[in-house]
Amino acid sequence: MSDNSLRLVWVYPDLLSTYGDQGNALVVERRARQRGLQVERYDVRSDQPVPTSGDIYLIGGGEDRPQRLAAERLRRDGGLQRAVGNGAIVFSVCAGYQIIGNEFINDLGQREPGLGLLDVVSTRGEGERCVGDVLADMDPQLGLPPLTGFENHQGVTHVGPNARPLARVTLGRGNGTGDGTEGAYNGTVFGTYMHGPVLARNPLIADLLLKLALDVNALPPTDDRWYEALRAERINAAQQPA
């Protein structure tokens, strides 16, 4: 942060932006502006260099081939890795979550190196896809209310010793490992399988990213009536019998 201006980077919207994940960028931007912050937003396409001076980087989901292309270009570019080394925050979803890990299986069925920003390894599940609403209890260390989101993936992601599960599912499959974990995080790097967009359903996660960027423990209050109505509606719908 400099001069009360937040630098928000939406990474590769041309490759990684399924299920409305770009809404995450809109939510972070709006909640920052509601607190009086100036926001400089950069939508960085895959043929452009990733700036290293951002405060918050958001990455969405994508199909298998765009995921491989995004991983190749991000490894070559190196800007996101350098930004994290400088203390930047990363919030990634689904394919983006796998990309920032150590390794995933690409569309060719091969092991693809990730960016190594989060200690997770992703493989491809053998059974049914993980599809549907998810409810999960957030890691108590984060002090956040339950997570609500929508998953649609075949991935199985194992959380290594240098990361913590973001949440533990009460409904849904999350990381797909059968151990009840969903997502992962370490320091300023976060990953989840949740769409929704997940930050619209869980605005306090967006606020957590802002607090990390500002290096503060609290933010001024804002009108959350719309967000709370959406959360209540989605949580109630998820809890209804199939």
Rosetta blueprint (number, residue, H / E / L):
1 M L
2 S E
3 D L
4 N L
5 S E
6 L E
7 R E
8 L E
9 V E
10 W E
11 V E
12 Y L
13 P L
14 D L
15 L L
16 L L
17 S L
18 T L
19 Y L
20 G L
21 D L
22 Q L
23 G H
24 N H
25 A H
26 L H
27 V H
28 V H
29 E H
30 R H
31 R H
32 A H
33 R H
34 Q H
35 R L
36 G L
37 L L
38 Q E
39 V E
40 E E
41 R E
42 Y E
43 D E
44 V E
45 R L
46 S L
47 D L
48 Q L
49 P L
50 V L
51 P L
52 T L
53 S L
54 G L
55 D L
56 I E
57 Y E
58 L E
59 I E
60 G L
61 G L
62 G L
63 E L
64 D H
65 R H
66 P H
67 Q H
68 R H
69 L H
70 A H
71 A H
72 E H
73 R H
74 L H
75 R H
76 R H
77 D H
78 G L
79 G H
80 L H
81 Q H
82 R H
83 A H
84 V H
85 G H
86 N L
87 G L
88 A L
89 I E
90 V E
91 F E
92 S E
93 V E
94 C L
95 A H
96 G H
97 Y H
98 Q H
99 I H
100 I L
101 G L
102 N L
103 E E
104 F E
105 I E
106 N L
107 D L
108 L L
109 G L
110 Q L
111 R E
112 E E
113 P E
114 G L
115 L L
116 G L
117 L L
118 L L
119 D L
120 V E
121 V E
122 S E
123 T E
124 R E
125 G L
126 E L
127 G L
128 E L
129 R L
130 C E
131 V E
132 G E
133 D E
134 V E
135 L E
136 A E
137 D E
138 M E
139 D L
140 P H
141 Q H
142 L H
143 G L
144 L L
145 P L
146 P L
147 L E
148 T E
149 G E
150 F E
151 E E
152 N E
153 H E
154 Q L
155 G E
156 V E
157 T E
158 H E
159 V E
160 G L
161 P L
162 N L
163 A L
164 R E
165 P L
166 L L
167 A E
168 R E
169 V E
170 T E
171 L E
172 G L
173 R L
174 G L
175 N L
176 G L
177 T L
178 G L
179 D L
180 G L
181 T E
182 E E
183 G L
184 A E
185 Y E
186 N E
187 G L
188 T L
189 V E
190 F E
191 G E
192 T E
193 Y L
194 M L
195 H E
196 G L
197 P L
198 V H
199 L H
200 A H
201 R H
202 N L
203 P H
204 L H
205 I H
206 A H
207 D H
208 L H
209 L H
210 L H
211 K H
212 L H
213 A H
214 L H
215 D L
216 V L
217 N L
218 A L
219 L L
220 P L
221 P L
222 T L
223 D L
224 D L
225 R H
226 W H
227 Y H
228 E H
229 A H
230 L H
231 R H
232 A H
233 E H
234 R H
235 I H
236 N H
237 A H
238 A H
239 Q H
240 Q L
241 P L
242 A L
